[in-house]
Amino acid sequence: MEKLEHIGIAVKDMQQANTLFAALLGKAHYKVEEVASEGVRTAFFDVSGVKIELLEATRPDSPIARFIEKRGEGIHHLAFEVADLEKSVKDYQAKGFEPINPQPKNGADNKRICFLHPKTTQGVLVELCQEIKDASSD
């Protein structure tokens, strides 16, 4: 793992949460983005290079809606940046960690992502992420 990339926080009301976190952190969010495939809207705050990602469900059957229904609002996941997502997923599988989505997929904030199941990480949902490189920069 390269670094802690962001902390994901599940919220019921994005507008209210953005106001609260702006007051708490002393700065406004820098981006709001929807990931339709996951049924989620996200907002990002940057705190000295570590991001806070607020996650609001956009449909009742989304993972965030189910999380909030079961556990309430709060910390949803920790995301760690990795240099090679596919290799990292295989390496973690070999160590006994179970990926929720063995094939990485596109997520928010220009990242490819894979989650490790909390039953193999002491109850913590762990996201591995890698920035999507612009093909024109190769």
N, C-alpha and C positions, 0 to 999 in steps of 0.2 A: 504494500500500500504506500502510495506517495504521501497523502495527507488527508486530514478530515476535510471533505469538500463542502458538505452542508449537513444541517440538522433539519429533518422534516417534521413539521408540526401540523397535525390534523385539526381543522377548525370548522365550525358550523357556518359561520358568517364571515366571509372574506373581507367585506367592507369594515365591519367592526374590528376584526383582527388586525387589518392593516392600520387602522387608526391607533389601536392599542400598542402594536409593536413599534410604530413610528414614534409614539410618545416614550416608550420604554427605551428604544435604541437611539433616539435623538436624530433620526433621519428617516426619510420616506423610502418605500420600496422602489427598486429600480426597474422592475419588470413584472408584468402580469402575463401569464401564458396559459392556454388551455391545451391539454393533451386529451383529445377526444377518445382515443383508443382506451384510455384508462379511466375515463369519466371523471376527470379532475381539472380544476383550475388552480394554478399556482401563482404565488407572488414571492419575489425574492428580495431579501435585504442583505447587504454586504457588511459584515462586522470584522474589520481588519483582515480581510482575505478569507474568512470562513462565512459561508452563506447560511441564512435562515430561510427555509422554504416553507411557506404556509400552503397547506393543501385543503381545498374545499371540494366536496363532491358536486358533480354536475348532474348526476343521476342516482336514484336510490339503490341501484344494484352495484355501484362501484366499490372497489376495495376501501376507499376512504369512508364512504357511507357506512359500510359494514363495520369498519374499525370503530367509528364514532358510536354507532349503535351498541357495540359490545363493550367498549372501554371508555368512551367519552372523549372529549377533546384532549389533546396533549401530544407529547413526543411520539411520533410515528416510526421514524427510522433515523439511522446514522448512515451517511453516505461517505464513502472513501474513494478518492481518485486512484486509479491504477493506470499503469503505462500501456498494458496490453490486456484488454478485457477478456478476450477469448482464452488466452493463456491463463489468466488469473482464475477464471471460472473452472477450468480443468484442474489447476493446481489445488484450489479449495475443495473440489470434489474428491480429489485423491487424498486429501487430509480428513475426509469424512463430513464436510459441510455439504448441505443439500441446497442446490439452487432451486428457487421457485420457478424461474424461467431459464432453463439451461441454454437457450439461444438468446443472446443479448438482443434488446429491442431499443428503439428510439424513445427517449424520455424528454423531459423539459430541459430548458437552458442549454440546448445544443449538445446533449449528451446521449451516449449509448449506455444502457443500464442492464444490470442483472441483480436480483435480490437473492440473498441467502436466507433460508427458512429459519425463523426464530427458534424452532425446536432444536436446532443444531448450534445456536449462538447464545445460549443462556437467556432466551426469551427476548432478545433484541433483534429487530428486523434490520439487517445490514444490506445496504445498497452498494454495489461496486459500480463505478462510473468512469467513462472515458470520453473526453471531448471528441466530437465529430470533426475530423479534419476536412478542410475545404479541399476538394479534389483538384482545384486549380492551383493550389500551393505546392503540390508534389513535384 
